[in-house]
Structures are given as structure tokens and as C-alpha cells.
Amino acid sequence: IVQMNNYCGLGIDAELSLGFHHAREEEPGKFNSRLHNKGVYVKVGLQKMSHTRSLHKEIKLQVDQHEVELPSIEGLIFINIPSWGSGADLWGSDNDNRFEKPKIDDGLLEVVGVTGVVHMGQVQGGLRSGIRIAQGSYFRVTLRKPIPVQVDGEPWIQPPGQIIISAAGPKVHMLKKSKQKQKKTGNIKDSRTESTLADEAGH
């Protein structure tokens, strides 16, 4: 069981978290300051800058039973709170008639795309927002190949299959069946979303 409170990322966002996680496991004694941690994130990010925007070809997204066409992106992020990362506004404040204004108690999650490391840095710096893709309460993501996934900073490689995320209650429960060892986040007491990750391929 993996519990989510703030956000779930697929693709480049999770890949950076995974790179940071591996670096910390190799030399845990060096990760004792915020400055060093940021430096490692920058180093990992620079190594990923040459990625092509192909995540939209590797996954399929359904929102409330309707298939959504994805733009050319490298990362897909489901957000449960107004801020992302170190407090950045990933959704943005611009008015858009296609979407409702996000609220803590609206029972919806927002889905945002990023085009790569540079775009993520611009969001963190307040220069841009993410690409608004969808709002909804029930999501099905089909993975055509193994893809990095992270929940609240806890990353892993998710094998091909399906991820189900359902906004349904005060807590977040994300369940997935896999042969791989699962990461777990801490218990969550306050959240507006209950989400389930299920890898249904071959099970």
C-alpha cells in the first residue's frame, strides 16, 4: 500500500526523484544539508536535459471514463494541493473556461504536463506554469512500458499495466500489484482524495 498526500508524478518528475534517491542510497552521509540536496537535484536534472518528449506515446490517459489526448510532454503530474515541489504553482492562476478553479474540497484532482527539465525549472522559478490537461475524480493510466513513478517524493519503476487513481474520500490510498518491492509513504491524516494505483497487467 502506498499512500499519497500531495502529488503523483509519472515520467521526468519521477525520474529525477529516482536519480536523487539512488544518489542518496550510495552516499547517505553527504545528504545532510539542503544546499547539497539541491545540488544533487541540479546535477541529476542536467543529465536528463537531452530527453525527448515521448511520454505521451508511452502512456494512455482516461479521465472519468473519457480518453484524453496528451500533448507532447515528458512528465504527467496529478496534484492534490495548490502547490508543487518547493511551493511552485504548477496549475497556474490564469482563467480558463475549460476548467473549474481548483479548491481543496472539490473532490477533484488536477492533471498537469511538463515538457522536460527546463520547463520544470521555469515552473519552480515562477516563470511558467504547467500544461493543464484535465480535472477529474477517476483516472486510468495505461503504461505501455516501464515508467518511473513517484508519490510524494517516493519513486519506483512501475512495470507496464494500468494505474487507477480515484478521488473518493478524506484519505489517499494507492494500491498496486507488482512483482517489484513497493515503497511506502507515511500515514496520512488530512487529505481530500482517496487514490488507488493498480498494476493490472498479467495479474
C-alpha positions as CSV (number, residue, x, y, z in Angstrom):
1,I,0.0,0.0,0.0
2,V,1.3,3.4,-1.0
3,Q,-0.4,6.5,0.5
4,M,-0.5,9.8,-1.3
5,N,-1.0,13.2,0.2
6,N,0.2,15.9,-2.3
7,Y,1.0,14.6,-5.8
8,C,1.8,11.7,-8.0
9,G,4.2,12.1,-11.0
10,L,5.0,9.9,-14.0
11,G,7.9,10.4,-16.3
12,I,10.6,13.0,-15.9
13,D,9.4,14.3,-12.5
14,A,9.7,10.8,-11.0
15,E,12.9,10.1,-12.9
16,L,14.6,13.0,-11.2
17,S,13.3,11.8,-7.8
18,L,14.6,8.3,-8.6
19,G,18.1,9.6,-9.5
20,F,18.2,11.6,-6.3
21,H,17.1,8.5,-4.3
22,H,19.8,6.4,-5.8
23,A,22.5,9.0,-5.2
24,R,21.4,9.3,-1.5
25,E,21.5,5.5,-1.1
26,E,25.0,5.4,-2.4
27,E,26.4,8.1,-0.2
28,P,23.8,8.8,2.6
29,G,26.4,10.7,4.8
30,K,26.6,13.5,2.3
31,F,22.9,14.3,2.3
32,N,22.9,16.4,5.5
33,S,22.2,19.9,4.1
34,R,19.5,21.5,1.9
35,L,22.2,23.1,-0.3
36,H,23.8,19.7,-1.1
37,N,20.4,18.1,-1.8
38,K,19.6,20.9,-4.2
39,G,23.0,20.5,-5.9
40,V,22.3,16.8,-6.4
41,Y,18.9,17.6,-8.0
42,V,20.5,20.1,-10.3
43,K,23.2,17.5,-11.3
44,V,20.6,14.8,-12.0
45,G,18.5,17.3,-13.9
46,L,21.3,18.3,-16.2
47,Q,21.9,14.7,-17.0
48,K,18.3,14.4,-18.1
49,M,18.1,17.6,-20.3
50,S,18.6,15.7,-23.5
51,H,15.4,13.7,-23.1
52,T,12.9,13.7,-26.0
53,R,9.3,14.5,-25.3
54,S,7.8,11.0,-25.8
55,L,5.9,10.2,-22.6
56,H,2.6,10.8,-24.5
57,K,3.5,7.9,-26.8
58,E,4.2,5.6,-23.8
59,I,1.0,6.1,-21.8
60,K,-2.7,6.5,-22.4
61,L,-4.9,8.6,-20.1
62,Q,-8.6,8.3,-19.4
63,V,-10.4,10.8,-17.2
64,D,-13.8,9.9,-15.8
65,Q,-14.2,7.2,-18.5
66,H,-13.2,9.6,-21.4
67,E,-9.9,9.2,-23.2
68,V,-7.8,12.4,-23.2
69,E,-5.3,13.2,-25.9
70,L,-2.0,14.1,-24.4
71,P,0.3,16.8,-25.8
72,S,4.0,16.3,-26.4
73,I,5.2,16.0,-22.8
74,E,7.9,14.3,-20.7
75,G,6.1,14.3,-17.4
76,L,2.5,13.9,-16.2
77,I,1.6,15.1,-12.6
78,F,-1.5,14.6,-10.6
79,I,-1.8,17.3,-7.9
80,N,-3.9,17.2,-4.8
81,I,-2.9,20.6,-3.3
82,P,-2.3,24.1,-4.8
83,S,1.5,23.9,-4.6
84,W,4.0,21.5,-6.1
85,G,7.7,20.8,-5.4
86,S,9.0,23.6,-3.2
87,G,5.8,25.6,-3.3
88,A,5.5,26.3,-7.1
89,D,2.1,26.9,-8.7
90,L,2.1,24.1,-11.2
91,W,-1.6,24.6,-12.3
92,G,-1.2,28.4,-12.6
93,S,-3.6,31.2,-11.9
94,D,-4.8,32.1,-15.4
95,N,-8.6,31.9,-16.0
96,D,-9.5,29.0,-18.3
97,N,-13.2,28.3,-19.2
98,R,-12.3,24.6,-19.8
99,F,-11.6,24.0,-16.1
100,E,-13.0,24.8,-12.7
101,K,-10.9,26.8,-10.3
102,P,-9.2,24.2,-8.0
103,K,-10.5,24.0,-4.5
104,I,-9.3,21.9,-1.6
105,D,-12.7,20.4,-1.0
106,D,-14.0,20.0,-4.6
107,G,-13.3,16.2,-4.8
108,L,-11.2,16.7,-7.9
109,L,-7.5,16.2,-8.9
110,E,-5.8,18.4,-11.4
111,V,-3.6,16.8,-14.1
112,V,-0.7,18.8,-15.5
113,G,2.0,18.1,-18.0
114,V,5.6,19.3,-18.2
115,T,7.8,19.2,-21.3
116,G,11.1,18.5,-19.5
117,V,13.7,19.6,-17.0
118,V,13.9,23.2,-18.3
119,H,10.1,23.6,-18.1
120,M,10.2,22.2,-14.5
121,G,12.9,24.7,-13.6
122,Q,10.8,27.6,-15.1
123,V,7.8,26.5,-13.0
124,Q,9.9,26.4,-9.9
125,G,11.2,29.9,-10.7
126,G,7.7,31.2,-11.2
127,L,8.3,32.0,-14.9
128,R,5.7,29.5,-16.3
129,S,3.1,27.1,-15.2
130,G,2.5,23.5,-16.3
131,I,0.3,22.5,-19.2
132,R,-3.2,22.0,-18.0
133,I,-4.5,18.7,-19.2
134,A,-7.6,17.6,-17.1
135,Q,-9.6,17.7,-13.9
136,G,-11.5,14.7,-12.6
137,S,-12.2,12.2,-9.9
138,Y,-11.4,9.0,-11.7
139,F,-8.3,8.3,-13.8
140,R,-6.9,5.3,-15.6
141,V,-3.4,5.5,-16.9
142,T,-2.2,2.7,-19.2
143,L,1.6,2.2,-19.3
144,R,3.0,0.6,-22.5
145,K,6.5,0.2,-21.0
146,P,8.2,0.5,-17.6
147,I,8.0,4.1,-16.4
148,P,9.3,6.0,-13.3
149,V,6.5,6.9,-10.9
150,Q,6.7,8.9,-7.7
151,V,4.3,9.6,-4.9
152,D,5.2,12.5,-2.6
153,G,8.9,12.1,-3.4
154,E,9.0,8.3,-3.1
155,P,10.0,6.9,-6.5
156,W,10.0,3.5,-8.2
157,I,9.8,1.9,-11.6
158,Q,6.3,0.9,-12.5
159,P,6.0,-2.0,-14.9
160,P,3.6,-2.0,-17.9
161,G,0.0,-2.2,-16.9
162,Q,-2.7,0.2,-15.5
163,I,-2.7,2.8,-12.8
164,I,-6.1,3.7,-11.3
165,I,-6.4,6.9,-9.3
166,S,-9.8,7.6,-7.7
167,A,-10.7,10.7,-5.8
168,A,-13.2,9.4,-3.3
169,G,-12.6,10.4,0.3
170,P,-10.6,12.1,3.1
171,K,-7.6,9.8,2.8
172,V,-5.4,8.7,0.0
173,H,-4.8,5.0,-0.6
174,M,-2.8,4.0,-3.6
175,L,-2.7,0.2,-4.2
176,K,-0.8,-1.6,-6.9
177,K,0.1,-5.2,-7.6
178,S,3.6,-5.8,-8.8
179,K,6.4,-8.3,-8.5
180,Q,8.7,-5.5,-7.5
181,K,9.2,-4.4,-3.9
182,Q,7.0,-1.5,-3.1
183,K,7.9,1.8,-1.5
184,K,5.6,3.1,1.3
185,T,5.0,6.7,2.4
186,G,3.9,7.6,5.9
187,N,0.3,7.5,7.1
188,I,-1.9,10.5,6.0
189,K,-4.4,12.0,8.3
190,D,-5.6,15.0,6.3
191,S,-6.2,14.9,2.6
192,R,-9.2,15.2,0.3
193,T,-8.5,12.4,-2.1
194,E,-8.5,8.6,-2.0
195,S,-6.5,7.2,-4.8
196,T,-5.7,3.7,-6.0
197,L,-2.8,2.6,-8.1
198,A,-3.3,-0.8,-9.5
199,D,-0.9,-2.6,-11.9
200,E,-3.3,-5.0,-13.6
201,A,-1.1,-6.4,-16.3
202,G,-0.7,-10.1,-16.0
203,H,-2.3,-10.3,-12.6
